Amino acid sequence: MTTNSATSAKPRPKKYGTRDLLRLITTNAEPKKGLFILGILLSFVATICSLSITLMLKEFIDAFNHGNSGQLLVKLSIVIVLQLLASVSSSFLLSYTGVDAVSKLRSTLWDHIVDLPIPYFDHNRTGELSSRVVNDTSTIFELISSQFSNAINGLISIIGSLILMLMLNLKLTIIILIIVPIMAVIIIPMGQVLARISKAIQKETANLNSAAVQMISQNRLVKAMVAEKRLKSQGNDQVNRIKGFSISQIKLISFLNPILNIILLAAIFIIIVYGGILVQTNALTIGSLVAFLMYAVQMISPLSSVTGLVTAVQQTVGATERIDDILDTPVEDKRLDGVGLDSIDTINFDHVDFGYEADQPVLKDINLDIHRGERIALIGESGSGKTTLVSLLESYYAPTAGTLDVNGAPVASYAVPALRDQIGYVSQEVDLMPGTMRDNLLLGSPVAVTDDRLVELLGQVGLSDWLASLSDGLDTDVGERGLNVSGGQRQRLAIVRALVREPSLLILDEATASLDNQNQEKVTQLLATLPANLTSITIVHRLNQIEAYPRILFMEDGEITGDGDHATLLASHARYRDFYRLQYQHG
Ligand SMILES: Nc1ncnc2c1ncn2[C@@H]1O[C@H](COP(=O)(O)OP(=O)(O)OP(=O)(O)O)[C@@H](O)[C@H]1O
């Protein structure tokens, strides 16, 4: 099906790997390669300096016995300062590169999500998507800005220490070379188990994030249903799942570190005992023994950060796959090379069928002609397809059969922004965006609108008094989710937001619950006073104002079964008559 194909990602390799991670970083995060390489080089310099400091200490200790250490002290101080400068700058540059790359990746992801087609949002959970933008990109940030450079430094330190130890004493080095593989045998498998655990923690944290978004946004529903207990227990189960994995992680880490320390201490002990014997027999200087010990530590300590890189990469590969899931999903085709549109004059549905799923038709053989200036009410039972019908006009979905023409040309031939600029859409779920009242009313408006015009429109929907009561007028912050604005006010603000765009078609999915009778009447009156050339389609749920509409479309199970004014339908359409009477009786 054309609509749903837009939501599926391109076929992807079966198993995600490091190459995919590199591709994602280089193509979407575009790290500042020059700065990154400079950071790595400086980090290399810093590590070499640390290794040299140890070598100089050896010479210093040996020279000290001969009372010849002044010059060495100066050299040592210079190298220490150099080491400090190099490590400070490399740490800054690598972190900066990480911050910069992850910011680009986040922006790319953000922009991509904004541009995804409506069907994608039908199939994906909000919390999961937001977790990808925030958490998965953080994992990549950690890798670029610290884990990668730590591992590179560690590797340089290991190789450099090894070479210098070999130069100092072969036999002592052999002892170290026996101990290191023993450590590796412990670190590597434990590292793999840790990787699995932290993958599970990541997944469960994303689930918690998703559940938290729902719990917060649906809080009213939860309270209304007295479902707090259930929600708390669901949340606690989720938190405990993370706790379980985290405790396993802590146990492993608590176990791993002391074991590694004991092995390290054993190595130091053996070196001191054996090295002491060598010093006594004059086969080794005290300085060399001290230096050797320091190199042993400089070689063994970074082992976990080097092997940890494998774990970090594995984790990040998981994050890469989830981010790619989004980035591989094609964005909505905005048809920017399509035809422009100055106004919507005619709309023709010709044998239009549509279904969200291939085998479940929602709209069936819709035939409908709408002309400029008509005021239409669309009614019918819940689920009969009213919202779906107007969604096709917005080009959120494409018909699966038949043709939908605007001004005599297929709707798909128009550039999407040009088409939507001509439509003022007020959905049933009216959400206000974070920002001021003015920001909300002008959201995406293609035309410049003065404050006077906004005030005039607010007056027309009965919001003058309310506006006057706001401390900052149009500059008032409406709150994160518009919570300090009532449902009815929100609906009317949304109508103003639709009207400021100066559309030629107004689509109003009337809120069933938000408007009381008085406010509903105001909205209906407003619609009656709209410019004569503005076409309006109002999805009407309550029929107490229905007589005000010159044309009423009645939908049943995806079909339009009634088309006429109130009197005609009342006389000729049995289902309409039942519907009207039933609803009217209940007010
Ligand atoms: N995004 C979607 N994905 C899959 N099915 C959907 C989707 N939106 C709606 N449907 C289904 O399509 C049918 C028509 O839904 P639609 O929202 O168009 O009805 P409606 O007449 O506007 O209902 P209401 O008056 O309750 O708003 C319903 O069976 C609904 O479950």
PDBQT file of the ligand as one rigid body, heavy atoms in Angstrom, charges set to zero:
ROOT
HETATM    1  N1  LIG A 601      -3.970   5.939  11.887  1.00  0.00    +0.000 N 
HETATM    2  C1  LIG A 601      -4.788   4.926  11.772  1.00  0.00    +0.000 A 
HETATM    3  N2  LIG A 601      -4.326   3.690  11.525  1.00  0.00    +0.000 NA
HETATM    4  C2  LIG A 601      -5.157   2.640  11.391  1.00  0.00    +0.000 A 
HETATM    5  N3  LIG A 601      -6.508   2.739  11.465  1.00  0.00    +0.000 NA
HETATM    6  C3  LIG A 601      -7.033   3.947  11.706  1.00  0.00    +0.000 A 
HETATM    7  C4  LIG A 601      -6.203   5.101  11.875  1.00  0.00    +0.000 A 
HETATM    8  N4  LIG A 601      -7.005   6.178  12.100  1.00  0.00    +0.000 NA
HETATM    9  C5  LIG A 601      -8.276   5.706  12.071  1.00  0.00    +0.000 A 
HETATM   10  N5  LIG A 601      -8.304   4.382  11.841  1.00  0.00    +0.000 N 
HETATM   11  C6  LIG A 601      -9.488   3.539  11.710  1.00  0.00    +0.000 C 
HETATM   12  O1  LIG A 601     -10.222   4.016  10.596  1.00  0.00    +0.000 OA
HETATM   13  C7  LIG A 601     -11.603   4.022  10.860  1.00  0.00    +0.000 C 
HETATM   14  C8  LIG A 601     -12.163   5.431  10.643  1.00  0.00    +0.000 C 
HETATM   15  O2  LIG A 601     -11.573   6.283  11.606  1.00  0.00    +0.000 OA
HETATM   16  P1  LIG A 601     -11.858   7.841  11.589  1.00  0.00    +0.000 P 
HETATM   17  O3  LIG A 601     -11.035   8.441  12.684  1.00  0.00    +0.000 OA
HETATM   18  O4  LIG A 601     -11.687   8.378  10.230  1.00  0.00    +0.000 OA
HETATM   19  O5  LIG A 601     -13.371   7.871  12.007  1.00  0.00    +0.000 OA
HETATM   20  P2  LIG A 601     -14.265   9.110  12.468  1.00  0.00    +0.000 P 
HETATM   21  O6  LIG A 601     -15.558   8.960  11.765  1.00  0.00    +0.000 OA
HETATM   22  O7  LIG A 601     -13.537  10.385  12.296  1.00  0.00    +0.000 OA
HETATM   23  O8  LIG A 601     -14.419   8.761  14.013  1.00  0.00    +0.000 OA
HETATM   24  P3  LIG A 601     -14.680   9.770  15.230  1.00  0.00    +0.000 P 
HETATM   25  O9  LIG A 601     -16.000  10.394  15.026  1.00  0.00    +0.000 OA
HETATM   26  O10 LIG A 601     -14.667   8.845  16.393  1.00  0.00    +0.000 OA
HETATM   27  O11 LIG A 601     -13.529  10.741  15.269  1.00  0.00    +0.000 OA
HETATM   28  C9  LIG A 601     -11.758   3.512  12.283  1.00  0.00    +0.000 C 
HETATM   29  O12 LIG A 601     -12.067   2.145  12.203  1.00  0.00    +0.000 OA
HETATM   30  C10 LIG A 601     -10.416   3.688  12.896  1.00  0.00    +0.000 C 
HETATM   31  O13 LIG A 601     -10.158   2.690  13.839  1.00  0.00    +0.000 OA
ENDROOT
TORSDOF 0
